[in-house]
Amino acid sequence: MPEAFAVEAAPIAVDEVQAAKAISLSVHWLRMDRRTKRLIPFYKVGGAIRYNLTRVREALAALEEGGPPKQKRTPSHRAG
């Protein structure tokens, strides 16, 4: 008999209402994003839309702007 495995408490995928609440945006915004820019990844299973919150967080992190400025590289001087 195979050993039982632990199932994580968090669901693999959530619906648009749960996803919108998790990222503090409206369901309307998520729907518009799916139809236009597609910034937030989603699954379409039949007629159901589902979001993996880990992938949603990664997508939001990739969109992050601002924060401390990056250090500028100093140009290398070539003897010439």
C-alpha positions as CSV (number, residue, x, y, z in Angstrom):
1,M,0.0,0.0,0.0
2,P,1.5,3.4,-0.9
3,E,2.2,5.9,1.8
4,A,-0.2,8.8,2.3
5,F,1.1,12.2,1.4
6,A,0.4,15.5,3.1
7,V,-1.8,17.8,1.3
8,E,-1.1,21.5,1.8
9,A,-3.8,23.5,3.6
10,A,-3.9,26.1,0.9
11,P,-5.8,25.3,-2.3
12,I,-3.9,24.9,-5.6
13,A,-6.3,27.3,-7.4
14,V,-8.9,29.8,-6.3
15,D,-11.7,31.5,-8.1
16,E,-11.7,35.1,-9.2
17,V,-13.5,36.4,-6.1
18,Q,-10.9,34.8,-3.8
19,A,-8.0,35.9,-6.0
20,A,-9.3,39.5,-6.1
21,K,-9.6,39.5,-2.3
22,A,-6.1,38.1,-1.9
23,I,-4.5,40.8,-4.0
24,S,-6.8,43.7,-2.9
25,L,-8.1,44.3,-6.4
26,S,-11.7,44.1,-7.7
27,V,-13.1,41.1,-9.6
28,H,-13.9,43.6,-12.4
29,W,-10.2,44.5,-12.7
30,L,-9.2,40.8,-12.9
31,R,-11.9,40.3,-15.6
32,M,-10.6,43.3,-17.6
33,D,-7.0,42.1,-17.2
34,R,-8.0,38.7,-18.7
35,R,-9.6,40.3,-21.7
36,T,-6.8,42.9,-22.3
37,K,-3.3,43.0,-20.9
38,R,-3.2,39.5,-19.3
39,L,-0.8,40.6,-16.6
40,I,-2.1,38.1,-14.0
41,P,-1.9,34.4,-15.0
42,F,-5.0,32.2,-14.8
43,Y,-6.3,28.8,-15.8
44,K,-9.4,28.2,-17.8
45,V,-11.0,24.9,-17.1
46,G,-14.1,24.5,-19.2
47,G,-16.0,27.7,-18.3
48,A,-14.3,28.1,-14.9
49,I,-11.5,30.6,-14.3
50,R,-9.0,29.8,-11.6
51,Y,-5.9,31.5,-10.2
52,N,-2.8,29.9,-8.6
53,L,-2.0,32.4,-5.9
54,T,1.7,31.6,-6.0
55,R,1.9,32.5,-9.7
56,V,-0.3,35.6,-9.1
57,R,2.2,36.8,-6.4
58,E,5.1,36.1,-8.8
59,A,3.4,38.1,-11.6
60,L,2.8,41.0,-9.2
61,A,6.4,40.9,-8.0
62,A,7.6,41.2,-11.7
63,L,5.4,44.3,-12.1
64,E,6.9,46.0,-9.0
65,E,8.1,49.5,-9.5
66,G,9.9,52.1,-7.3
67,G,11.9,51.4,-4.3
68,P,15.6,52.2,-3.7
69,P,17.4,53.2,-6.8
70,K,19.8,50.7,-8.4
71,Q,23.4,51.4,-8.1
72,K,24.9,52.9,-11.3
73,R,27.8,51.1,-12.8
74,T,30.8,53.3,-13.3
75,P,32.1,53.2,-16.9
76,S,35.4,51.4,-17.3
77,H,38.1,53.6,-18.7
78,R,40.2,52.0,-21.4
79,A,43.7,53.2,-22.1
80,G,43.9,54.1,-25.6
